[in-house]
Each structure stands twice: as structure tokens, then as C-alpha cells.
Amino acid sequence: MTGSLLEVIALDVRDAVAAEQGGADRLEVVADMAADGLSPATETVAAIARECRLPQMVMLRTEANFGADSVDKLSSQVKELAEAGAAGFVFGFLDADGAVDLAATETLIHAVSPLPWTFHRAVDHAADIQASWRAVRLLPNLATVLTAGSPTGVADGLPVLKARAEAGDAGLILAGGGLRLRHIPTLLDYGVRAFHVGSAVRESWTTPVDARQVSQWRALIDRDV
């Protein structure tokens, strides 16, 4: 990856427009942050596409867990979401033992192909984080891995993120999950160049994205790149 990437969570058109005004590079479009982000309505994706030029990475997830029970349903939604304006998708699954569910994940990779995709924070919740990375990192059309390095957030996951960067995965890391401005200089030192923010650029999930806060992130991320 050259330069830096700033991805902002958008729940609706207002969020998307503010993220674009603040200097974001792309959106993660989701619904229901009370469930940590579920698939948005097709109408939301279409509405954002009409008002905002940023690429939309659209969540594929129906429940607040990392199970694969809904893979067939999600696969059937992909074409409609892509036609509405999705530039890529966000998904990833764990099996009952906490390992990456490669069969389910590959089913959706096939469904979304040739569009890029992000493996979301299921990687942080795996029983063996190193094994989960080994399973994910070579999957086809993988754009980024959304990871905090820890289930509890970036503050606790920095050692894992450093180790993954040193192992050659800095270009895949999309650092997010409790990410704060104070973490950016350290992550940049590791070689991480992609960052994902949600609550950090708004007062709460019931208030819209603040373009001024997005601009602060943009400036800090670009300062040393």
C-alpha cells in the first residue's frame, strides 16, 4: 500500500458526506452498531452512492457474532448490494472451535468476486490469533484485515499489531477497534498505513460523523507518511 488510508464507518448518507468532507478515503457501510455492525439495507448503499464519491466497503453480517449460519443468505444479497454501489465487502467467520471458517469465508469470496474484501475483526476473536492470520492472509482478493490485535481494542493489541507488521503483514493491516489519535504515531512506526474509525469521529452512535474530527485524523495520519 502506498500513502495512507483512512476508512470511516458510515450508517447513512449524512455520515458518508461528512466523512468525505473531512478527507476520508473510503467508507465501511454498516447498520446497527449496537450489534457491532450488521449488513446495511440496499437502499442505504444506493443513497450513499448518489451523494458521495467515496468507495463503500459494505458489511456482510446478520448477527452480532462470527458464526457462518447466514452465509447462503448473505451470498444472495451480494449482487443487489454491488449494483447499488458497493465497491467491496467486509466479512469473516469463525467455526465452533474459534478457528477461521475457511469454507464459509471462501463461499463469500466467490460470491463477491472480483470485488475486494476486508476480513473483519473475527481475526481478533480467534482461539489462536497467529493461526487465524496464517489462514486469512493468502486468501484471494483480500484488500485489508480489520484488526485491533486484541478483542478488547488497539490499546491492548499493539504488541500483536507490531508482530504482524514485523512478519510482513503491515500492508494488510487496517487498524481499528478502539483506535485513538494517540495510537497513530506508534502504528505508523510499525509501518501500518491504513486506519479505521467509527466512534472516534462522532459524539455517539446516535449523532452523525463530524467532518472536523475526520480532518484531525486525516492530518495526523498524513503528517509522517
Salt bridges, closest charged atoms under 4 A:
GLU7 OE1 - ARG26 NE 2.55
GLU7 OE2 - HIS196 ND1 2.64
ASP15 OD2 - ARG202 NH2 2.88
GLU20 OE2 - ARG53 NE 3.16
ASP25 OD2 - ARG218 NH1 2.66
GLU28 OE1 - HIS196 NE2 3.79
GLU83 OE2 - LYS79 NZ 2.71
ASP124 OD2 - ARG121 NE 2.88
ASP169 OD1 - ARG137 NH2 2.73
ASP169 OD2 - ARG164 NH2 2.62
ASP210 OD1 - ARG212 NE 3.35
ASP222 OD2 - ARG218 NE 2.96
ASP224 OD2 - ARG223 NE 3.95
